[in-house]
């Protein structure tokens, strides 16, 4: 797993392998423990089939997300 601070130029909708547009494939359910306030988003590239997972902090997430 790769963890990095979010750069203002980082675009999670772009594939890190081929730079094509990725689509939101799944929002994984939160962990069983309720003291975590995050969700995992899985993006898939239609060009090279890369799967990328991102942990989204629900506290800092905007109410509406567009992809």
Beta strands, then each sheet from edge to edge (+ up, - down):
strand 1: 22-28
strand 2: 38-45
strand 3: 51-57
sheet 1: 1+ 2- 3+
end
